[in-house]
Amino acid sequence: MKRPARLAAIGVLAAVFIVSLAVVVHRLAEYRAGGQTYAAAQELARVPAEPVPAAEEADPYEAALAELDLPALQAVNGDALGWIMIPETEISYPLVQGTDNQYYLTHTWDNAPSAVGAVFLDWRASPDLSDFHTLIYGHRMKNGSMFAGLKYFSDRDYWQEHPYVYITGGGGTKRYEIFSAYEADVRGETYRVGQQSREEKQAYLDFCLAQSKYDTGVVPTVDDTVVTLSTCTGSGHATRWVVQARLEGGLPAESTETGEAASSGAAA
């Protein structure tokens, strides 16, 4: 290779290296800022990193989340609904809901622009999670933050150690039992909401149970409400990794009726 051509090639490689380095540095800065943002949210909301053991037979996580200062979160962002947590994992974040499913992909819970995004409820869902099926989204960040930890539920042993999802808000704390974990088609049945009839609900539950990588022994019924936690797989845009859970104990009859009505409106 002649000297001018060699120098030109070196220059191109140097430029590519500098741009790549800048991208990495920027992303690390976003990770750091995002971590600080969510650590501050946890302190503001009074959610302890490690809950103090509660009284005998009491659930320490329910007790800890009962102290959630939701008004403090809502004073920063009126879209804040509460908090979502999977105990003894990195998943412990404010839960928000926007007017679409795009905004919180690129903004943190306090409206700061960031690739870290937020953990957010599908815009069509009832804010009190009273619908039969509710979708909740979060990024799979390379530093393990947001919903990245959902990937570990591909291992049955991991599920056994982390069988519950807690969500708390204005209506109190709900504990959900995980019943399914699998890779889902983004255009498939998993992402359908608005099921109304018992037949539709049963068909949906049968589908989800059949897709799961393992049998948890938890079998939701059409009288339950379920949530789907969704994140990227890290291997393309055609599929997502999902973890699904049912509300333990179910909702009171009046809440279930209200949820079905809300679901009907969202589906329209």
HELIX and SHEET records of a PDB file:
HELIX    1   1 ARG A    3  ALA A   45  1                                  43    
HELIX    2   2 PRO A   60  LEU A   65  1                                   6    
HELIX    3   3 LEU A   70  VAL A   76  1                                   7    
HELIX    4   4 TYR A  103  LEU A  105  5                                   3    
HELIX    5   5 PHE A  147  SER A  154  5                                   8    
HELIX    6   6 ARG A  156  GLU A  161  1                                   6    
HELIX    7   7 GLU A  189  TYR A  191  5                                   3    
HELIX    8   8 ARG A  198  GLN A  211  1                                  14    
HELIX    9   9 ALA A  253  ALA A  267  1                                  15    
SHEET    1   A 9 ALA A  80  MET A  85  0                                        
SHEET    2   A 9 SER A  92  GLN A  97 -1                                        
SHEET    3   A 9 VAL A 119  LEU A 121  1                                        
SHEET    4   A 9 HIS A 133  TYR A 137 -1                                        
SHEET    5   A 9 VAL A 226  CYS A 232  1                                        
SHEET    6   A 9 THR A 239  LEU A 247 -1                                        
SHEET    7   A 9 GLY A 172  ASP A 185 -1                                        
SHEET    8   A 9 TYR A 164  GLY A 169 -1                                        
SHEET    9   A 9 ALA A  80  MET A  85 -1                                        
END                                                                             
